[in-house]
Amino acid sequence: MKTVAEMTAAMQDALIQFLHTDLAVCATLAAVVETELGLDEQGALEAFTRAARGCETIQQLLQRVQDATKRLEIEAELNLLQAKLAGL
């Protein structure tokens, strides 16, 4: 049976993996926005909205990351993504 510390570490690993995956999905959605602009405005808007919601989710969950180095790394990636979205 796992100890509380092992379960906490596993949950932290899963959270960090989820945040990285969500960042990747949001970056893909930002690329879709760039592609769809001028071609399919509705598609671009939907992709933008989903990316923005994803960024909000990441921001909320980021507070739960206990490892300061990993939290700062994810936060830096999030800031870059948010800047990209703001420029679209």
C-alpha positions as a Markdown table, in Angstrom:
| # | Residue | x | y | z |
|---|---|---|---|---|
| 1 | Met | 0.0 | 0.0 | 0.0 |
| 2 | Lys | 1.3 | 3.5 | -0.9 |
| 3 | Thr | 2.1 | 6.0 | 1.8 |
| 4 | Val | 0.5 | 9.4 | 1.9 |
| 5 | Ala | 3.7 | 11.0 | 0.7 |
| 6 | Glu | 3.8 | 8.6 | -2.3 |
| 7 | Met | 0.2 | 9.3 | -3.2 |
| 8 | Thr | 0.9 | 13.1 | -2.9 |
| 9 | Ala | 3.9 | 12.8 | -5.1 |
| 10 | Ala | 1.9 | 10.8 | -7.7 |
| 11 | Met | -0.8 | 13.4 | -7.7 |
| 12 | Gln | 1.7 | 16.2 | -8.2 |
| 13 | Asp | 3.3 | 14.3 | -11.1 |
| 14 | Ala | -0.1 | 13.8 | -12.7 |
| 15 | Leu | -1.0 | 17.5 | -12.2 |
| 16 | Ile | 2.2 | 18.6 | -13.8 |
| 17 | Gln | 1.7 | 16.2 | -16.7 |
| 18 | Phe | -1.8 | 17.5 | -17.1 |
| 19 | Leu | -0.7 | 21.1 | -17.2 |
| 20 | His | 2.0 | 20.4 | -19.8 |
| 21 | Thr | -0.6 | 18.5 | -21.9 |
| 22 | Asp | -3.1 | 21.3 | -21.6 |
| 23 | Leu | -0.5 | 23.9 | -22.5 |
| 24 | Ala | 0.3 | 21.9 | -25.6 |
| 25 | Val | -3.4 | 21.7 | -26.5 |
| 26 | Cys | -3.8 | 25.4 | -26.0 |
| 27 | Ala | -0.7 | 26.1 | -28.2 |
| 28 | Thr | -2.2 | 23.9 | -30.9 |
| 29 | Leu | -5.5 | 25.9 | -30.6 |
| 30 | Ala | -3.6 | 29.1 | -31.0 |
| 31 | Ala | -2.0 | 27.8 | -34.2 |
| 32 | Val | -5.5 | 26.9 | -35.4 |
| 33 | Val | -6.6 | 30.5 | -34.7 |
| 34 | Glu | -3.7 | 31.8 | -36.8 |
| 35 | Thr | -4.6 | 29.4 | -39.7 |
| 36 | Glu | -8.3 | 30.1 | -39.6 |
| 37 | Leu | -8.1 | 33.9 | -39.4 |
| 38 | Gly | -9.4 | 35.2 | -42.8 |
| 39 | Leu | -10.6 | 31.7 | -43.8 |
| 40 | Asp | -13.2 | 30.7 | -41.2 |
| 41 | Glu | -13.8 | 33.5 | -38.6 |
| 42 | Gln | -16.2 | 31.3 | -36.6 |
| 43 | Gly | -13.7 | 28.5 | -36.4 |
| 44 | Ala | -11.0 | 31.0 | -35.4 |
| 45 | Leu | -13.2 | 32.4 | -32.7 |
| 46 | Glu | -14.1 | 29.0 | -31.3 |
| 47 | Ala | -10.5 | 27.9 | -31.2 |
| 48 | Phe | -9.5 | 31.2 | -29.5 |
| 49 | Thr | -12.2 | 30.8 | -26.9 |
| 50 | Arg | -11.2 | 27.2 | -26.1 |
| 51 | Ala | -7.5 | 28.3 | -25.8 |
| 52 | Ala | -8.4 | 31.1 | -23.5 |
| 53 | Arg | -10.5 | 28.8 | -21.3 |
| 54 | Gly | -7.6 | 26.4 | -21.2 |
| 55 | Cys | -5.3 | 29.1 | -20.1 |
| 56 | Glu | -7.7 | 30.0 | -17.3 |
| 57 | Thr | -7.8 | 26.4 | -16.2 |
| 58 | Ile | -4.0 | 26.2 | -16.2 |
| 59 | Gln | -3.8 | 29.4 | -14.2 |
| 60 | Gln | -6.2 | 28.1 | -11.6 |
| 61 | Leu | -4.5 | 24.7 | -11.2 |
| 62 | Leu | -1.0 | 26.2 | -11.3 |
| 63 | Gln | -1.4 | 27.2 | -7.6 |
| 64 | Arg | -1.6 | 23.6 | -6.6 |
| 65 | Val | 1.9 | 22.7 | -8.0 |
| 66 | Gln | 4.2 | 22.4 | -4.9 |
| 67 | Asp | 7.5 | 22.3 | -6.7 |
| 68 | Ala | 8.4 | 26.0 | -7.2 |
| 69 | Thr | 10.8 | 25.3 | -10.1 |
| 70 | Lys | 8.2 | 23.4 | -12.0 |
| 71 | Arg | 5.5 | 25.9 | -11.2 |
| 72 | Leu | 7.7 | 28.8 | -12.5 |
| 73 | Glu | 8.5 | 26.7 | -15.7 |
| 74 | Ile | 4.8 | 26.1 | -16.4 |
| 75 | Glu | 4.0 | 29.7 | -15.6 |
| 76 | Ala | 6.6 | 31.0 | -18.0 |
| 77 | Glu | 5.1 | 28.8 | -20.8 |
| 78 | Leu | 1.6 | 30.0 | -19.9 |
| 79 | Asn | 2.7 | 33.6 | -20.1 |
| 80 | Leu | 4.2 | 33.1 | -23.6 |
| 81 | Leu | 1.0 | 31.4 | -24.7 |
| 82 | Gln | -1.2 | 34.2 | -23.2 |
| 83 | Ala | 1.0 | 36.8 | -25.0 |
| 84 | Lys | 0.5 | 34.9 | -28.3 |
| 85 | Leu | -3.2 | 34.8 | -27.8 |
| 86 | Ala | -3.3 | 38.5 | -26.9 |
| 87 | Gly | -1.5 | 39.3 | -30.2 |
| 88 | Leu | -4.1 | 37.4 | -32.3 |
